Amino acid sequence: MWRSCLRLRHAGRRLLNPPRGALTASVRPGPNPLIPARAYAPPTERKRFYQNVSITQGEGGFEINLDHRKLKTPQAKLFTVPSEALAIAVATEWDSQQDTIKFYAMHLTTLCNTSLDNPTQRNKDQLIRAAVKFLDTDTICYRVEEPATLVELQKNEWDPIIEWAEKRYDVEIGSSTSIMGPSIPARTREVLVSHLASYNVWALQGIEFVATQLKSLVLTLGLMDLRLTVEQAVLLSRLEEEYQGETEARGHTPGKCWSQGLEPGLGNSIPRRSPHLADRGSGADQDRLLAQLHGGPH
């Protein structure tokens, strides 16, 4: 399920074969650059202190090594992940840092730390219900009554995703212009809870993270089933916000070109290599969506 960074698999083989003697020491609790002073509140940036990143397979899974030291979590646990693909993706995050380590951009490392340390002590059931709760305030279920251009835009772009989810999971979701949002049937919640229960805790941490970023469980499900690309999901989650921003910036009701400028940076709003978030789509998928938003052919 962690389909991350598979295009770097060849490079990962090099990481799996570190220089001899690379594992002679490990990071210990106490003052060291791998364990922040306050758990889960690392500095936003830090000077890079290592030269090489490698991966080794141990009894508990795959480990990340920074030079001669094993990476550990904020609670000083050995940083071990269950799959090689995920290990390669995390190692790539660390290896891609330049002179400065940008902790705030290392989403996979943060998610793995959360899964390993579980600082909030939430179990699987609590993670599932936290994700399903986003149905109550799902971004694409709340609609406006005016202006007409935005009403039409929401209908054209959000309705197909809701209809897909309803058909895919055989549930009712709907949409509403009420401030209270749509009334979600109990059966819908039960079905989605049952579906999410098929995922392990690692996956659920990622699923909840993505739902939080998108403010939408429906869009998250679209990503998980590869119905949407990352770029499409982010664009759809910010549809109203970007519409309003463009309207204010232009000082008039936007026409076919209202969404110009949306694409740059949107794909980085959520990690591309989160669980299920493989870079399946190409720029062509994004171009088709933008063409629809511009009023072009569907």
C-alpha positions as CSV (number, residue, x, y, z in Angstrom):
1,M,0.0,0.0,0.0
2,W,3.0,2.3,0.5
3,R,3.6,2.6,-3.2
4,S,6.1,5.3,-2.6
5,C,9.2,6.1,-4.6
6,L,9.2,2.9,-6.6
7,R,10.8,4.8,-9.4
8,L,13.8,5.1,-7.2
9,R,14.0,1.4,-6.5
10,H,17.3,1.1,-8.4
11,A,18.8,3.9,-6.3
12,G,17.4,2.1,-3.3
13,R,19.5,-0.9,-4.0
14,R,22.6,1.3,-3.6
15,L,21.1,2.5,-0.3
16,L,20.7,-1.2,0.8
17,N,24.4,-1.8,0.4
18,P,26.2,0.8,2.6
19,P,29.9,0.9,3.0
20,R,31.5,-1.7,5.3
21,G,31.4,-0.6,8.9
22,A,28.5,1.8,8.4
23,L,26.5,0.2,11.2
24,T,29.0,0.1,14.0
25,A,27.2,2.7,16.1
26,S,23.7,3.9,16.7
27,V,22.1,7.0,18.0
28,R,21.6,7.0,21.8
29,P,19.0,8.9,23.9
30,G,20.2,12.3,24.9
31,P,21.4,15.4,23.1
32,N,21.8,14.4,19.5
33,P,20.5,15.9,16.2
34,L,18.0,13.0,15.5
35,I,15.9,13.5,18.6
36,P,14.3,16.9,19.1
37,A,14.2,18.4,22.5
38,R,10.4,18.4,22.4
39,A,8.8,15.3,20.9
40,Y,7.1,16.0,17.6
41,A,8.1,19.7,17.7
42,P,11.5,19.6,15.9
43,P,13.1,22.8,14.7
44,T,11.8,23.9,11.3
45,E,15.3,23.7,9.9
46,R,18.7,22.4,10.9
47,K,22.1,22.2,9.2
48,R,22.7,18.9,7.6
49,F,25.0,16.8,9.8
50,Y,25.4,13.6,7.8
51,Q,27.0,12.7,4.5
52,N,25.4,9.3,3.5
53,V,22.0,7.7,3.9
54,S,21.5,4.0,3.7
55,I,19.0,1.3,4.4
56,T,19.4,-2.1,6.1
57,Q,16.9,-4.8,6.8
58,G,16.7,-6.0,10.4
59,E,14.4,-8.3,12.4
60,G,11.7,-5.7,12.8
61,G,11.8,-4.3,9.3
62,F,13.8,-1.8,7.4
63,E,16.0,0.7,9.1
64,I,17.4,4.1,8.0
65,N,21.1,4.9,8.7
66,L,22.6,8.4,8.6
67,D,26.3,7.8,8.2
68,H,27.2,5.4,11.1
69,R,24.1,6.1,13.1
70,K,20.7,4.5,13.1
71,L,17.7,6.9,12.8
72,K,15.5,7.0,15.8
73,T,12.1,8.5,16.6
74,P,11.5,11.5,18.9
75,Q,10.8,8.9,21.7
76,A,14.2,7.3,21.0
77,K,12.7,4.2,19.4
78,L,14.5,2.5,16.5
79,F,13.1,3.9,13.3
80,T,11.9,0.8,11.6
81,V,9.3,0.6,8.7
82,P,7.6,-2.5,7.4
83,S,8.3,-2.3,3.7
84,E,11.3,-1.6,1.5
85,A,9.4,0.8,-0.7
86,L,8.6,3.0,2.4
87,A,12.2,2.8,3.6
88,I,13.4,3.9,0.2
89,A,11.0,6.8,0.3
90,V,12.0,7.9,3.8
91,A,15.7,7.5,2.9
92,T,15.1,9.7,-0.1
93,E,13.6,12.4,2.0
94,W,16.8,12.5,4.1
95,D,19.1,12.1,1.2
96,S,17.4,14.9,-0.7
97,Q,18.1,17.5,2.0
98,Q,20.7,20.0,0.9
99,D,22.8,22.0,3.3
100,T,19.8,22.6,5.5
101,I,17.4,19.9,6.7
102,K,13.8,21.1,6.3
103,F,11.9,19.0,8.8
104,Y,8.6,20.6,8.0
105,A,8.8,19.2,4.5
106,M,9.6,15.6,5.5
107,H,6.1,14.4,5.7
108,L,6.8,10.7,5.5
109,T,9.3,10.8,8.3
110,T,6.8,12.6,10.4
111,L,4.1,10.1,9.6
112,C,6.4,7.2,10.4
113,N,7.4,8.8,13.7
114,T,3.7,9.1,14.6
115,S,3.0,5.5,13.7
116,L,6.0,4.2,15.7
117,D,5.6,6.4,18.8
118,N,1.8,6.9,18.7
119,P,2.1,10.1,20.9
120,T,-1.7,10.4,21.2
121,Q,-2.1,6.8,22.1
122,R,-4.9,6.2,19.6
123,N,-5.8,2.7,18.6
124,K,-7.0,1.5,15.2
125,D,-10.7,2.1,15.9
126,Q,-10.0,5.6,17.0
127,L,-8.0,6.4,13.9
128,I,-10.8,5.0,11.7
129,R,-13.5,7.1,13.4
130,A,-11.3,10.2,13.2
131,A,-11.1,9.7,9.4
132,V,-14.8,9.0,9.0
133,K,-15.7,12.0,11.0
134,F,-14.6,14.2,8.1
135,L,-17.9,13.2,6.4
136,D,-19.7,15.6,8.7
137,T,-17.7,18.6,7.4
138,D,-16.5,17.2,4.0
139,T,-15.4,20.1,1.8
140,I,-17.1,18.8,-1.4
141,C,-20.5,18.2,0.4
142,Y,-21.0,21.9,1.4
143,R,-22.3,24.0,-1.5
144,V,-23.1,27.6,-2.0
145,E,-26.3,29.1,-3.4
146,E,-24.6,32.0,-5.2
147,P,-22.9,33.2,-7.3
148,A,-24.2,31.1,-10.2
149,T,-20.7,30.6,-11.7
150,L,-19.5,29.0,-8.5
151,V,-22.6,27.0,-8.0
152,E,-22.1,25.5,-11.5
153,L,-18.4,25.0,-10.9
154,Q,-19.1,23.0,-7.7
155,K,-21.7,21.0,-9.4
156,N,-19.6,20.1,-12.4
157,E,-16.4,19.3,-10.5
158,W,-17.6,17.9,-7.2
159,D,-20.8,16.0,-8.1
160,P,-18.9,13.4,-10.2
161,I,-16.6,12.5,-7.3
162,I,-19.5,12.1,-4.9
163,E,-21.4,10.0,-7.4
164,W,-18.4,7.9,-7.9
165,A,-17.9,7.3,-4.2
166,E,-21.6,6.5,-3.7
167,K,-21.5,3.9,-6.5
168,R,-18.1,2.5,-5.5
169,Y,-19.1,1.9,-1.9
170,D,-22.9,1.5,-2.4
171,V,-23.7,4.3,0.0
172,E,-25.5,7.7,0.1
173,I,-23.5,10.9,0.7
174,G,-25.1,13.7,-1.1
175,S,-24.5,17.5,-0.7
176,S,-26.3,20.5,0.8
177,T,-26.4,24.2,0.8
178,S,-27.3,24.2,4.5
179,I,-24.8,25.3,7.1
180,M,-25.4,22.0,8.8
181,G,-24.3,20.1,5.7
182,P,-25.9,16.9,4.3
183,S,-27.4,14.3,6.6
184,I,-25.1,11.3,6.3
185,P,-27.0,8.0,6.8
186,A,-25.8,5.7,9.6
187,R,-25.3,2.9,7.0
188,T,-22.8,5.1,5.1
189,R,-20.7,5.5,8.2
190,E,-20.9,1.8,8.9
191,V,-19.8,0.8,5.4
192,L,-16.9,3.2,5.4
193,V,-15.8,2.2,8.9
194,S,-15.8,-1.4,7.7
195,H,-13.8,-0.5,4.6
196,L,-11.1,1.4,6.5
197,A,-10.9,-1.5,9.0
198,S,-9.2,-3.5,6.3
199,Y,-6.1,-1.2,6.5
200,N,-3.4,-1.4,9.1
201,V,-2.4,1.3,11.6
202,W,0.4,2.6,9.3
203,A,-2.1,3.1,6.5
204,L,-4.7,4.7,8.7
205,Q,-2.2,7.3,10.0
206,G,-1.6,8.3,6.4
207,I,-5.3,8.2,5.5
208,E,-6.2,10.5,8.4
209,F,-3.3,12.8,7.5
210,V,-4.5,13.2,3.9
211,A,-8.1,13.6,5.0
212,T,-7.0,16.4,7.3
213,Q,-5.1,18.2,4.6
214,L,-7.9,17.9,2.1
215,K,-10.7,18.4,4.7
216,S,-12.4,15.7,2.8
217,L,-12.9,11.9,3.3
218,V,-14.5,11.6,-0.2
219,L,-11.4,13.1,-1.9
220,T,-9.2,10.9,0.2
221,L,-11.1,7.8,-0.9
222,G,-10.6,9.0,-4.5
223,L,-6.9,9.1,-4.0
224,M,-6.8,5.7,-2.3
225,D,-8.6,4.1,-5.3
226,L,-6.6,6.1,-7.8
227,R,-9.7,7.8,-9.0
228,L,-7.9,11.1,-8.6
229,T,-4.3,12.3,-8.8
230,V,-2.8,14.3,-6.0
231,E,-2.9,17.5,-8.1
232,Q,-6.6,16.9,-8.9
233,A,-7.5,16.2,-5.3
234,V,-5.8,19.3,-4.0
235,L,-7.3,21.5,-6.7
236,L,-10.8,20.2,-6.0
237,S,-10.3,20.7,-2.2
238,R,-9.5,24.3,-2.8
239,L,-12.1,25.0,-5.5
240,E,-14.1,27.7,-3.6
241,E,-11.0,29.2,-2.0
242,E,-9.2,29.7,-5.2
243,Y,-12.4,30.9,-7.0
244,Q,-12.8,33.6,-4.4
245,G,-9.2,34.5,-4.4
246,E,-9.1,34.9,-8.2
247,T,-12.4,36.9,-8.1
248,E,-11.0,39.4,-5.6
249,A,-7.7,39.6,-7.4
250,R,-9.3,40.3,-10.8
251,G,-12.0,42.5,-9.4
252,H,-14.7,40.9,-11.5
253,T,-16.6,37.7,-12.0
254,P,-14.1,35.2,-13.4
255,G,-14.6,33.8,-16.8
256,K,-13.0,30.8,-18.5
257,C,-9.5,31.8,-17.4
258,W,-10.3,32.2,-13.7
259,S,-8.2,29.2,-12.6
260,Q,-5.0,30.2,-14.3
261,G,-2.2,30.0,-11.8
262,L,-3.7,27.4,-9.6
263,E,-1.5,24.5,-10.7
264,P,1.9,25.7,-9.4
265,G,2.5,24.6,-5.9
266,L,-0.8,22.8,-5.3
267,G,0.7,19.3,-5.8
268,N,3.0,20.1,-2.8
269,S,0.2,20.9,-0.4
270,I,0.1,17.2,0.6
271,P,2.9,14.7,0.4
272,R,3.0,12.9,-3.0
273,R,4.3,9.7,-1.3
274,S,1.8,9.2,1.4
275,P,0.0,5.8,1.5
276,H,-1.9,5.2,-1.7
277,L,-0.7,8.5,-3.1
278,A,1.3,7.2,-6.0
279,D,2.1,9.6,-8.8
280,R,-0.2,7.6,-11.1
281,G,-1.4,10.5,-13.2
282,S,0.6,12.6,-15.5
283,G,0.4,16.2,-16.4
284,A,-2.2,15.1,-19.0
285,D,-4.7,14.3,-16.2
286,Q,-4.2,17.7,-14.7
287,D,-4.5,19.4,-18.0
288,R,-7.9,17.7,-18.6
289,L,-9.2,18.9,-15.3
290,L,-8.0,22.4,-15.8
291,A,-9.5,22.4,-19.3
292,Q,-12.9,21.5,-17.7
293,L,-12.5,24.3,-15.1
294,H,-11.7,26.7,-18.0
295,G,-14.9,25.6,-19.7
296,G,-13.2,23.5,-22.3
297,P,-14.2,20.1,-23.7
298,H,-14.9,17.3,-21.1
